[in-house]
Amino acid sequence: MVITDRRKAEKILEACAQNKVSMAVFCTGSFWNTEAILLAAKRFAEKHDIESLPITVAMTFNYPYMPQAQRINYAGTASEGLMSCLAHLNVLCKDKTSTYSSITALPHLDHADPKRDEWALTKAAPHLASVLFDAQTYPYEDNVKLTADYVKKYGREVMVEGIIEQLTVEGMHEGHKTDDYVARAAEYIKNTNIDFLVADLGTEQQSGAVGKCEYLSGRARELTAALGRPMLVLHGTSCLDDSQMATLANDGVLRVNMWTRIAREAGQYAAKRLMERYGDIEKGIFEACEGRQYLCDMTEKAADIMEHILGVLGYANLSGARF
C-alpha cells in the first residue's frame, strides 16, 4: 500500500526508531527504478517475515544537480514526471491484487526549493508522505522563515525534512565543519518545528567513491543527544561502505537517502550484459535488440544492491513486526 497519511507515517517512523532501523529513502528517476525499489523490499520482506515492510520512494523535482522528475518522461516535464511516477507506484502496490501489495511505500519529494519547486511542494503535497523543504541556498534567516512557514501551512499533511545549509556535492561545495554545528541545528529545529533534520555528517552527494569519505559518527551521536530523539537524515550515502552504514541507526540516523551508487552500478551491469549479446543485436534478433532486456538487467541489479542495503540498515530487526 501507499501511505500519504501523516499519522500513519509517524507511526512507521516510530517503529523504525524503536527497532534500531534506519529507514531507506531510495530515490528513483525512472519507472524501472521504482519497481526495483519495491522488488528489493518484497524479496527482503519474504526472507525475514516482515509484513508490510516500509520503504520510502523519493524523487527530486527541479533540483539542479539531479532533476529526477524531469528524467521520468522523454518530454522532460517535471510535473508530469512526478505525478506519473506516483501513479505507477500506486498501481504496483495499492491493494491485495497488486504485485507488491506486501510493501508499504511512503512517497517523498526530495530537495524541493521553496520557489523553484513551489508547485510540487503545494499541489503534490496530498500525494506525499514527506518532503525535504530545501532552503539550503538561502540566507539563514530566510531559510528559517521559509521553512517555518511551510511547516505551519503543510505540516499537518506531510512530514517535513529541513536543512540548515549547503551540503557537499561532489567537487562543488564544502560542508559546514565548525564547532557550533550542534547548537545551530538545535536552534534551527526549535525555530522551524521540522520533523527531520538533513544533517551534514561528512558525506558527499553524488559521490563516485564508496567508503572514501569521513563519516562523522560522533557528530551524529552528539546531535541525537542534543535533539532528544532520532531524527537525522543522511544524504550522500553512496560514499559510505557497509561498515559505515551499519552504525547509522545507533547514531540516530533515522532516514538514509541513496540513489547515485545504485543507478551507476546497475547501469554498468546492464551495459556489460548488453555488450555480451551484441552479436545477436547485429543479427537483428528481436529480444537482443528491444530495450526490455536492458531495463530488466538494470532492475535486477538495482534490486540486488538495495536488498543488501536493507540488511545493512538493520531491516531484519523488523522481523515479526506489524505496521
N, C-alpha and C positions, 0 to 999 in steps of 0.2 A: 504494500500500500504506500501511498504518497502522503506525507504529513505536512500540512501547512498551518495547522492549529498551534498557536504559540504554547498553550498549556501542555499539550501533548509533547511538543518538542522539549520543553523544560524537563518533563519527567524522564525522557530518554537520556538527556544530558546528565541529569542527577544520577541515574542508574550507572552510566559510564563512569562518573566520578567515584561512586561508591565501590565499584568493582575494579578500580585502577586501570581503566581503559582510556586510551586517547582516541577519540572518535576520528575516523578517517574522513577527510574532506577531499575527495578525489575530483579533480576538475575534468571537464570534457570540452572538446572543441569539434565534436563530430557525433553522428548517430552511432557509429561503431564503437566509439569510446564510451558512450553512455551505456550501451549494452555490456561492454566489457566490465564496467564497474559492477553492474548487477550480477553478471556471471561469476565474478570473483567472490562476491558476497554470498551467492547461493551455494557455491562449492564449499566455502568455509563453513557456512551455517550447517550444511548437511553433515560435514565431518565432525562437527563439535556440538551437535544437538542444540542449536540456537534458533529459537522460534522468533521470527520477525527481526532478524539481525538488522540493526540500524546503521545506516551509512549516509553520508552527505554527498550529494551530487551537485557540483558547483560549476559556475560559468561566469567569466568576466563579460562585460558589455562592450564598452569602447575604450578599455584600458590600453593606453598607447603601446606598452611593451608586449601585450598579447591580447588582442580583442577577440576572445573566443566566440562570442555570439556572432561576429561577422564571418567567422570561418565555417559556420554550420551549413549555410547555403551558398551556392555559386554566386548569387546576386550580391552577397556580402551585406545584406541589410540586417543590422543588429537586432532590431525589434522582432523581425520575422525569425531570425535565428534562435533567439531566446525562447520565444513562445512555441516554436515548432519543436525545440528540444524538450521543453516541459510537457508538451502534448505527447511526444514519443515516450517520455518517462512514464507518464500516466498509463499509456496503453500497455506498456511492458509489465507493470506491477500494480495495477489499480484494484484488482479483485481476485477471487479464488480461481477464476478461469484464466488468469494471466500467467505467462511462463515464469515470471519472477515474483509471484504473489507472496512468497515467503520472506521477501525483503521489505524492510521499512526504509523508504527513501525520503530524505529531507532535502528539498531543493534549496540551493543557496546562491545568492548573487554576490559575486566576488569583485573586489576592487572597484566599487561604484563611486565615482566622483560626484559631489553634490550638484554640480552644474552640468557637466558633460553627460552624465548618466541619469539625469533627473527623471526621464521617462521610465526607466527600469526601476528606479527607487520608489516610484509612486504608483504608476499604472500596473506594474507587475507584482507589487507587494502582496496582493491577495493570493498569488500563486506560489509564494515562497515561505520557507520556514525561518530563514535568516538572511541577513545581508551584511556585507562589510561596507559600512559607510566610510569611504576612504577620502578623508580630508588632509592627507599627509603632506600635500604640497602647499597648503595654505599656512599663513602665519598662525602661530599657536593660538592666539586669542580668537581668531576667526574659526579655526578648527574646532575649538571647544564650543563656541556658539552654534555653529552649523550642526555639529554632532548632537548637541543637547536638544536643539530644536527638532531634529529628525526623530530622536528618541521620544520626545514628548508627543509628537504627532502620530508616529507609526509604531512606537514601541509596544503597543497593545496587540498589534498584528504580527510583528516579526521580532525575532531575537536579533540584537544589533551588536556587531563587532565594531570596535573603534580602533584607531591607530594614531599614535602621537605625532610621528614624523616619518620622513622618508626612510624606507628600508633599503638595504643594499640590493641592487640589481646587478648582475654580472657585468663588471667593468664600468659601472655608471655612478653609483652613489656609495658613500661611506656611511655606515650605520652610526647610531648615537652611542658612544662608548664612555660618556662621562659618569662620574661617581654619583650624580644626583638623579640617575635614571629611575630608581625605585620610587623615590619621593615624588618625582614628576608624574610617574604612572599612577600612583595612588591619588594624587591631586586631580589628574585628568579623569579618572573613573568617578571620583566624587562629584565632579562638576558636570559630567555628561550623562551619568546613570546608564552606561553601556552594560551589556551582558557579558561581553568577552573583550579582552584586550589583545590585539595583534602586537606581540612583543618582539623587540629586537634582541634576539638571543644568539647573534653572531653568524646566522646562516645567510646564504646568498641566493636570491631568487634567480631562476632560470640557469642555475649552475650546471656546468658540464663535468664537474669533478666530484665524484662520490667519496665521502669520507675525508675531504681535504680542508674543510672549514673548522674553525674553533667554536664548537657549540658551548654556549655559556650556561652550563648546568647550574652553577652557583647562583647566577643572576635569576634564573627561573625559580629556584627554590626560595630565594630572598623575596622575589616578587610575590610568590604564592603566599608566603608567610605574612607579608605586609597587607595583602589584599584580603586575607582571611578565608579564601576558598580557591579551588582550582578554577581558573577562568582564562588561562592563557591560550592563545592561538599561535601556532608556529607556521610561518611561511618559509619558502626556500628549503624545504625538507629534502629536495633532490640531492643536496650536497652532503647529507648525513649517511653514514653506513649503519648496518643493523645494530651494532653495539651502542651507537649514539641514540638511535631511535628507541631502543629498548628501555631507556631511562626516562623517557618523556612523561609518562603517566605519573611516576613517582615524583617528578619535578613540578607537577602541577599544570602540565600542558594538556588541556582538555580537548583541543581540536588541532588536527595536523593536516595542513594543506599541501597537496602534492600533485604535480602533473608532468613537468618537463622531463624528468628521467623516464617516466613510464612511456610517454609518447615517443621519446627519442629511441629507446631500446626496442620498443615494439616495431618502430619503423625500420630499424636496422635489421631486425629479424625477418620482417616481411620482404625487405629488399633482397636479402640473401636467398630466401625461398623463390622469389621472382626470377633471380638470375639462374637458379638451378633448373628452372623449366623454360629457359629462354629458347632452347632448341625447339620445343613444342610450340612456342609463340611464333617463331619464324615459319613453322609449318602451317600456322593458321588454325591449330587445334583450339576449338572454342573455349573450353574450360581453362586452358592455359592463358588465353588472351583476355577473356572477360574479367572485370575487376573484382568479382565476388571472392575469388580465392585469396587475392592480396588483402582484402578487408578482413576475411576470416583469419588469416595469419596474424594480422595486427591485433584483432580481438583476442585470439587465443593467448598470444604472448603478453599483452597488457593484463589480461585476467590472471595469468600465472604470477606476474610481478605483484599485482595488487593483493592477490590471495596470500602471498608470502608476507607482504607488509602488514596485513591484518593480524597475522600471527605475531609479528614483532611488536605491534602496538598493544598487544595484550587482549585481543578479542576473545581468546579462548576462555578468559575469565567470565564471559557471559554465558558459558555453557550451562544449560538448565534455566537460565533467566527467562522471564516472560515480561513482555512490554505491553 
